[in-house]
Amino acid sequence: MRRCDGAEVDVTPAFVVAAFRHFDNCDGLPLLHEHCLILNRVQRVGADGGPVWGALDIYRLYQSVVAAGTLNGYSTSSAGS
């Protein structure tokens, strides 16, 4: 796969996310929200057919952080968390 700037991009089928659910804010008031950590390592198939570890292209992920939070059903705002 190739990006619009011509850089070659490998596609990986999945990545690892750890989600931590919180039921209140720092003041102890009820505020259901989650913090998600995305592992910045992915495995892809190398030129020789074997597994190769690499890093995510987080620029596009960062651009989609609000949409991802909306799909998850929670606000992605960092205010008060």
Buried (B, 14 or more C-beta within 10 A) or exposed (E): EEEEEEEEEEEEEEEEEEEEEEEEBEEEEEBEBBEBEBEEEBEEEEEEEEEEEEEBEEEEEEEEEEEBBEEEEBBBEEEEE
